[in-house]
Amino acid sequence: MKLMANGRIWIETEEGPFLGYGRIELLQKISELGSLRKAATEMKISYRQAWDFVDQMNKRTGKPLVIFERGGKNGGGALLTPEGEQAIKLFHELNTAFRQFLATRTAGLQKRK
């Protein structure tokens, strides 16, 4: 039997979840597609759920991670702020360190068998 350490990482505030895999994917899709609606559709979640995630993230940080442009001639859109880009980077750095920790602990489990 092969033993493996496993887990998922997320970041919380006193008010609740702030960043996790799904929210990071949503931020990346917004950055890529320039639209909350398109990001939600691609992720197969409702627009309302995507909106709620962005609203929670924006309220739980000092500066918003996503800003919205109202409709008009080009139909509006959503943009990641520098803080949003930084949040993605920091989450990936933390996740990489966590994965390395899990790999080290898994190697330790194998030695104990």
ZISUL-V796387 format. One record per backbone hydrogen bond with DSSP energy under -0.5 kcal/mol. CO is the residue of the C=O (numbers start at 0). NH is the residue of the N-H. E is the energy in kcal/mol with one decimal. If there is no record, write none. Layout:
((CO	NH	E) (CO	NH	E))
//
This chain:
((0	2	-0.6) (10	17	-2.8) (10	18	-2.0) (12	15	-1.2) (15	12	-2.9) (18	10	-3.6) (19	23	-2.5) (20	24	-2.4) (21	25	-2.2) (22	26	-2.5) (23	27	-2.6) (24	28	-2.5) (25	29	-2.5) (26	30	-2.3) (27	31	-2.3) (28	32	-3.2) (29	33	-2.7) (33	77	-1.7) (34	38	-1.9) (35	39	-2.7) (36	40	-2.5) (37	41	-2.5) (38	42	-1.9) (39	43	-0.7) (39	44	-2.4) (40	43	-0.9) (45	49	-2.3) (46	50	-3.0) (47	51	-2.6) (48	52	-2.4) (49	53	-2.4) (50	54	-2.9) (51	55	-2.6) (52	56	-2.5) (53	57	-3.0) (54	58	-2.0) (55	59	-1.6) (57	60	-0.7) (64	80	-2.4) (66	78	-2.9) (68	76	-1.9) (70	75	-0.7) (71	74	-1.3) (76	68	-2.8) (78	66	-2.8) (80	84	-2.3) (81	85	-2.4) (82	86	-2.2) (83	87	-1.9) (84	88	-2.1) (85	89	-2.9) (86	90	-2.4) (87	91	-2.4) (88	92	-2.2) (89	93	-2.5) (90	94	-2.9) (91	95	-2.4) (92	96	-2.1) (93	97	-2.3) (94	98	-2.7) (95	99	-2.3) (96	100	-2.2) (97	101	-2.5) (98	102	-2.3) (99	103	-2.3) (100	104	-2.6) (101	105	-2.5) (102	106	-2.3) (103	107	-1.9) (104	108	-1.9) (105	109	-1.9) (106	110	-1.4) (107	111	-1.0) (108	112	-0.5) (109	112	-0.7))
//
